Amino acid sequence: MAADFCARIWRVAILGMLGFALCVPAANASLLGLNNDCGAASQPFAQFGDYRSYTFGANGGLEAGATGWSLSGARVVSGNESYYVHSSSDRFSLSLPDGSSGLSPQMCMGTTSTVLRFFMKRNTASGSLRVQVVLRNVLGSVIGVLDWTTTSGSTSWAPGPTVLNLDSLLGLVGVSSIQLKLTAQGGSFQVDDMYVDPWASRN
């Protein structure tokens, strides 16, 4: 009984802190690990029925090579996602052979909700791509890892799953930035054009 009571009190406290974080002025939001200034917005997934407003992730198209990425067995290769949603001049993507992984550069978060999305293609008959979200505080320290989903995608370029939402962020006050970690399991994949929507609750 006492344990249940304490658990309820803890949940109320966490929700209270989150409510405070969402109500602070924008000028003070960064002190709580929140950010509204995430860059210019576009709708790169509109043709697929996703009308959220996204900003392009830092080196999200691998056009600057592996700059900002941490790769283990993965590598930047020629061949852009087939829709060229970021730029018609883009030429590169991330190749993830079986067992390899790639950790994206840090991306900003919004004050209410955040959604991430990218393009992916499976290059083998089977296999899955494990998608994890790495959470960092203002000091850059990892404070959590969310094991978000595992997806097989398709053998042609298509948007990957949406990653994160408001429910996922409840209680995570102090998160300043996020990263995606992608791991190929039992097959080979390509990933390209990573976007973040820090204003997901507006949609």
Secondary structure, 3 states (H helix, E strand, C coil): CHHHHHHHHHHHHHHHHHHHHHHCCHHHHHHHCCCCCCCCCECCCHHHCCCCCEEECCCCCCCCCCCCCEEEECEEEECCCCCCCCCCCCCEEEEECCCCEEECCCEECCCCECEEEEEEEECCCCCEEEEEEEEECCCCCEEEEEEEEEECCCCCCEECCCECCHHHHCCCCCCCEEEEEEEEECCCEEEEEEEEECEHHHC
